[in-house]
Each structure stands twice: as structure tokens, then as C-alpha cells.
């Protein structure tokens, strides 16, 4: 199975705080760490650790070797990554003891992607089983349209949510995978069932809606499955959604039932939040399988 992840590559700067600050408030930072990150990078690693062959496409700056080296060390094909004379994207992440966080995102090289580059990427990956996209880069709309014309399946995680996400060509997307707040923003609905129903109507395809510690839902319009989340002591929820995305879609594309795919993805994200970090803390399939021995499907 070949997955092309067209996405962002960021350097994550993580600040541990006693609690998240209020407007105008200054708090002392209790710990500071630097991690590899970006939704594209995180999801690429999640797909790889779930068992897929992964090629990444995107752009990094002159300080981006830290990220490409990490991907290569984990078996991800980085040969298509483009280079910028500017800076790589980075994220400032504030984390409180319970694991909740808030972020500031600098797009950097991620926002310099061109249509010509998209065409090159697609031409060299016509055999991909799926193209995974998010909304941290430029040219997302163009890539969706171009992939549709090329007959390649697409999955889109409309994150981070901004109003422009509402204008994506959802009718040309095979999988929408979003959290509850993203789904609400796109559809204008408030309750979960209405969000799922409206998302299904938008793309006439498959929708996965994550509900945090409540669980997750899969729907194709005709059939719907809900799987509850695993209860764990969360330390840092950064990267949980990306972990879920990579595992869930790998299992679905590989032929698992929606219930099995959601359950395995939920186990992977449950393990990921028990350790501080994002990409570095995504578990491999062996660890997920060990975890699930106590929670058989």
C-alpha cells in the first residue's frame, strides 16, 4: 500500500505550563523542548508505523534537515520534498499538566508550495493508493482538483480550521477526517449526528469524525459506526489526531471494517497521548497490538 502525504513540516517548540494562560497574562514555563512536527510529518509517520509505504511531499526551509533526517530514519521517502531559502514552518505549543494545549502556527516554507510542484508530485505518484492532505500548506484546493482528475483517491483533514476550509471541493474528496469543532465549522451544525450527516452530504463519500475522549464515528451515509475512546491518563494530546488519522486510513484502505479501523486507531492515539511530544511518540503497530490484547476487538 502506497500513501502519498502532501502536507506540512514544522519544528515544534513545546512549553510546559502550570495551566494555559489567559489574555494578557504571563506565566513561567516549567519545561521547554523541541520536537519534529507538522501535520504532514506526523501523519506520514503514523501511516508508516501503521504499516504503509509512505512518500511525503511538501517544502522545508534552510533549517529543515532536522525534519527530513528524522523522516528518512523512520523509513519515509523524502525524495520529493522541496527546499526554500526561507525558514521552515514552526509551531509554538503551550501544554498544561492535563495534556490540553493551545498553539501558534508559523507557516514558513509550507505556504510557498506552487501548482507546478503539485503537478510534478502527482506525475511521479500516479500509482498512489491514497493522497493525504491537511490545510497547513498552500495549494490544497488545487491538489484536490488535480488528484481527482488523475483518478487518485484523496483524504483531507480540514485542519487547522479557518473559514477558507469551507470552500474546499468536498465533492471530489473520498475521505473527510475531522474533529467535532472542525466539522461544526464546516457544516454550521452543532450536534454530532447533524455534523456527520451534513459532512456525508458534502462529499458523497466516507466521513470519520473524532470526538476526543468520547470516541469516533465512521459514516458513509448509509452505514454508521461509533467506537468509544480508550480511557488513559493523558499527558500531552498534541499529535493524537494525526496518529488516529494515519492508523485509521491505513486500516480502511487495507480492507479492515470501519469498526476495526476505528478501534485500532483509537488505541494508537490513546498510547500517543500518554507521552509528551507528537511525532516521536506515535506508537508502532506492535505496541498497539500489545495494548489491544487487554481490549480485544
Secondary structure, 3 states (H helix, E strand, C coil): CEEEEECCCEEEEEEECCCCCCCCCCCCCCEEEEEEECHHHHHHHHHHHHCCEEEEECEECCCCHHHHHHHHHCCCECCCCEECCCCCEEEEEEECCCCCEEEEEECHHHHHCCHHHHHHHHHCCCCCCEEEECCCCCCHHHHHHHHHHHCCCEEECCCCCCHHHHHCCHHHCCEEEEEHHHHHHHHCCCCHHHHHHHHHHHHCCEEEEECHHHCEEEECCCCEEEECCCCCCCCCCCCHHHHHHHHHHHHHHCCCCHHHHHHHHHHHHHHHCCCCCCHHHCCCHHHHHHHHCCCCC
